[in-house]
Amino acid sequence: MSAITVENLVVEYGDLRAVDRLDLDIASGEVYALLGENGAGKTSTIEVLEGLRTRTSGSVRVLGHDPADASRDLRDRIGIVLQSTGVERQITVAEAVALYGAVYRRPRPVGEVLELVGLGDRAEARCGTLSGGQRRRLDLALGIVGSPELLFLDEPTTGFDPSARRRAWELVDALRSDGMTVVLTTHYLDEAEHLADRVGVMSAGRLIVEGTPADLQRRSGRTLVSFRCGGGEDELAAATRLAETLGNRVRLVDGRIELLTAEVTAALHALTSWAVEQRVDIDSWSVAQPSLEQVFLDLVGGAEGE
């Protein structure tokens, strides 16, 4: 059963077509990550699904409703975590969650929600005293307090430290286990790779590719060869010399030399031949499928994430 069905969606701003005849189907109970570079149209798409933006044309059904109608029944069944939420600074964290929960028919208990997002010990703190990461956790709390069937997460872990990010991931996994549908947008491609059952990549208002993270990695048709140079060799100098032989497929990432290739055997032969000729030691070999981030950058031509 589909939680979201979109057919031939168009969103225009004057002469600019931000979303161009988009088709999308998201199943109930799945985590779906919608990705795209600047201007891809994903923000406009999400806002239409949330009922926050009027579409130009096309058909949209969210939990069986047209979000343009913004009915009480639909509002009671969805949760939205925006990039930032304007909460009164002088009220406490518990008061903020209780206030938002009061508009829903089936709110979760305040204490339960705060424990889920890691704010159990900050219940009586004023919202204005929270750190950036804690405010983001509060945003998550406000999104799930209504026990929604469908949750929209817009950059949910921005400002989180690694431990807080991992806890947020565990929360999303738990919500999925409870049957909740989650639509995710994120700057962090490793986050999408970890959380999403399926990923859709938008460019120029259209969905250019869709599938599981593993499917997208396999369909890229490329393999990532990664290694370090031993014997005290300067990695940047070695990468520069290697690029002269193998072309611009070579790059330096976190102190490792990486080569993305569709012809693994030939690339390894050229690499080892180069190392012998240059008398360069190679160690810490790794041959694997590219990450979702590398696939994404390849699809959108290296554009920066939105």
C-alpha positions in Angstrom: 0.0 0.0 0.0 1.3 3.5 -0.9 1.6 6.2 1.7 2.4 8.8 -1.0 1.5 8.8 -4.7 2.5 11.6 -7.0 1.7 11.7 -10.7 2.9 14.3 -13.2 3.6 16.9 -10.5 4.5 20.4 -11.8 5.5 23.3 -9.6 6.2 26.6 -11.3 7.4 30.0 -10.0 6.6 32.4 -12.8 8.7 31.2 -15.8 10.7 28.9 -13.6 9.6 25.2 -13.5 11.0 23.9 -10.2 9.3 20.5 -10.4 8.8 19.0 -13.9 6.2 16.2 -14.3 7.4 14.2 -11.3 6.1 10.7 -10.6 6.7 9.3 -7.2 5.4 6.3 -5.1 6.4 5.8 -1.5 5.2 2.6 0.3 3.7 2.6 3.8 6.3 1.8 6.4 9.4 2.6 4.4 12.1 5.2 4.9 12.5 7.1 1.6 15.4 9.6 1.1 14.8 12.3 -1.5 18.2 13.8 -2.6 19.2 16.5 -5.0 21.6 19.3 -5.7 20.8 23.0 -5.3 17.7 23.9 -7.4 16.8 20.2 -8.0 13.2 20.8 -6.9 13.2 18.5 -3.8 12.2 21.2 -1.4 9.3 22.3 -3.5 8.2 18.7 -3.8 8.3 18.1 -0.1 6.4 21.3 0.6 3.6 20.2 -1.7 3.5 16.8 0.1 3.3 18.6 3.4 0.5 20.8 2.2 2.6 23.9 2.6 2.9 24.8 -1.1 0.3 25.0 -3.9 1.2 22.9 -6.9 0.7 24.1 -10.5 -0.7 20.8 -11.8 -0.6 17.1 -11.2 -2.1 14.6 -8.8 -0.9 14.1 -5.2 -2.2 11.7 -2.6 -0.8 11.6 0.9 -2.3 8.9 3.2 -5.3 8.9 0.9 -5.8 12.7 1.0 -5.0 15.6 -1.3 -2.6 17.7 0.9 -3.8 20.9 -0.8 -7.1 20.4 1.2 -5.1 20.4 4.5 -7.9 18.4 6.2 -7.8 17.9 10.0 -7.6 14.1 9.5 -4.4 14.4 7.4 -2.8 16.9 9.7 -3.5 14.6 12.7 -1.6 11.8 10.9 1.6 13.5 9.7 4.6 14.9 11.5 6.9 17.5 10.1 10.5 18.3 11.3 11.6 21.5 9.5 15.2 22.7 9.3 14.3 25.0 12.2 11.3 25.5 14.4 10.3 28.8 16.1 9.6 27.8 19.7 9.1 30.4 22.4 12.4 30.7 24.3 10.9 31.2 27.7 8.9 28.1 28.0 10.4 24.8 29.1 11.2 21.9 26.9 8.4 19.8 28.5 5.9 22.6 28.0 6.9 23.0 24.3 6.3 19.3 23.7 3.0 19.3 25.6 1.8 22.4 23.7 2.5 20.8 20.3 1.1 17.5 21.4 -2.2 19.2 22.5 -3.2 19.7 18.9 -3.2 16.0 18.1 -5.8 13.4 18.9 -3.3 10.7 20.0 -0.2 12.4 21.5 2.6 10.4 23.0 3.4 11.1 26.7 5.8 14.0 27.0 8.3 12.1 29.1 8.4 9.2 26.6 9.0 11.6 23.7 11.8 13.4 25.6 13.6 10.1 26.4 13.3 9.0 22.8 15.2 12.1 21.5 17.7 12.3 24.4 16.2 15.3 26.2 14.9 13.5 29.3 17.3 15.4 31.5 16.4 18.8 30.0 12.6 18.7 30.5 12.6 21.7 32.8 15.2 23.7 30.9 14.1 26.9 29.1 14.1 26.4 25.3 16.3 29.5 25.0 19.1 27.8 26.9 19.4 24.8 24.6 22.5 24.3 22.5 22.1 23.9 18.7 22.2 20.1 18.8 19.6 20.1 21.7 17.3 22.5 19.8 17.5 20.0 16.9 16.5 17.2 19.2 13.6 19.3 20.4 12.5 19.7 16.7 12.5 15.9 16.4 10.4 15.7 19.6 7.8 18.1 18.2 7.7 16.1 15.0 6.9 12.8 16.7 4.8 13.9 19.7 1.5 13.4 17.7 2.2 9.7 17.0 2.2 10.3 13.2 1.8 7.6 10.6 4.0 9.7 8.2 7.0 11.8 9.3 8.8 14.3 7.1 12.4 14.9 8.3 14.2 17.8 6.7 18.0 17.7 7.6 17.2 16.0 11.0 20.8 15.7 12.3 22.2 19.1 11.3 24.4 20.3 14.3 24.5 16.9 15.9 27.8 15.4 17.2 28.5 11.8 16.1 27.0 10.3 19.2 23.8 12.3 18.8 23.6 11.5 15.1 23.8 7.8 15.9 21.1 8.1 18.5 18.9 9.9 15.9 19.5 7.1 13.4 18.4 4.5 16.1 15.3 6.6 16.6 14.4 6.5 12.9 15.1 2.7 12.8 12.7 2.3 15.8 10.0 4.4 14.2 10.2 2.3 11.0 10.0 -0.9 13.1 6.7 0.6 14.5 5.4 0.9 11.0 5.9 4.6 10.5 6.6 6.0 7.0 9.5 8.5 6.9 10.4 10.9 4.1 14.0 12.1 4.6 16.0 14.9 3.1 19.6 15.2 4.2 23.0 16.7 3.4 24.7 13.6 4.8 24.8 10.9 2.2 26.1 8.4 4.7 22.9 9.1 6.6 20.7 8.3 3.6 22.8 5.2 2.9 22.3 3.9 6.5 18.6 4.8 7.0 16.8 4.7 3.6 15.1 1.7 2.2 15.0 3.5 -1.1 16.6 6.7 -2.4 15.4 9.0 -5.2 17.8 11.5 -6.8 16.3 14.7 -8.3 17.9 17.0 -10.9 16.3 19.9 -12.7 12.9 19.1 -11.3 12.9 15.4 -12.4 13.6 12.1 -10.7 16.7 10.9 -12.5 17.3 7.6 -10.6 15.6 5.6 -7.8 16.3 2.4 -5.9 17.8 1.0 -2.8 21.3 2.4 -1.8 22.8 -0.9 -2.8 21.0 -0.9 -6.2 22.4 2.6 -6.9 25.9 1.6 -6.0 25.8 -1.5 -8.2 24.1 0.4 -11.1 26.9 3.0 -11.0 29.0 0.4 -12.9 32.2 1.6 -11.1 34.5 0.3 -8.4 36.4 2.3 -5.9 40.1 1.4 -5.5 41.7 3.1 -2.4 45.2 2.8 -1.0 48.0 4.6 0.8 51.6 5.0 -0.2 54.1 3.4 2.1 57.8 4.2 2.8 57.2 7.8 3.8 55.9 8.8 0.3 54.0 12.1 0.3 50.4 11.2 -0.6 49.6 14.4 -2.4 52.8 14.2 -4.5 52.1 10.6 -5.3 48.4 11.3 -6.2 49.6 14.2 -8.5 52.0 11.9 -10.3 49.5 9.1 -10.6 46.9 11.4 -12.0 49.4 12.3 -14.9 49.3 8.6 -15.8 45.6 7.6 -15.1 43.9 11.0 -15.6 41.5 12.9 -13.4 39.9 9.8 -12.0 42.5 10.0 -9.1 41.8 12.1 -6.0 43.1 12.4 -2.5 40.5 11.9 0.3 41.4 11.9 4.0 45.0 10.9 3.3 44.1 8.1 1.0 44.4 8.0 -2.8 41.2 7.0 -4.5 40.5 5.8 -8.0 37.0 5.3 -9.3 36.9 3.1 -12.4 34.7 0.9 -14.5 37.6 -1.3 -15.6 39.1 -2.7 -12.3 41.6 -5.2 -13.8 43.1 -2.7 -16.2 43.2 0.0 -13.5 45.0 -2.2 -11.0 47.5 -3.3 -13.7 48.2 0.3 -14.6 48.4 1.3 -10.9 50.9 -1.5 -10.0 53.0 -0.9 -13.1 53.2 2.8 -12.2 54.2 1.9 -8.6 57.0 -0.4 -9.8 58.3 2.2 -12.3 58.1 5.0 -9.7 59.5 2.8 -6.9 56.5 3.6 -4.7 55.3 1.2 -2.1 51.5 0.7 -1.9 49.7 -0.6 1.2 46.2 -0.6 2.9 44.5 -1.7 -0.3 40.7 -1.5 -0.5 38.6 -2.5 -3.5 34.8 -1.9 -3.0 31.7 -0.4 -4.5 31.5 3.4 -4.3 29.6 5.0 -1.4 26.2 6.5 -2.0 27.9 9.9 -1.8 30.2 9.1 -4.7 27.3 7.8 -6.7 25.3 10.9 -6.0 28.2 13.2 -7.1 28.6 11.2 -10.2 24.9 11.5 -11.1 24.7 15.2 -10.6 28.0 16.1 -12.1 29.8 16.9 -8.9 27.4 19.7 -7.8 27.3 20.6 -4.2 24.5 19.2 -2.1 21.5 21.4 -1.2 
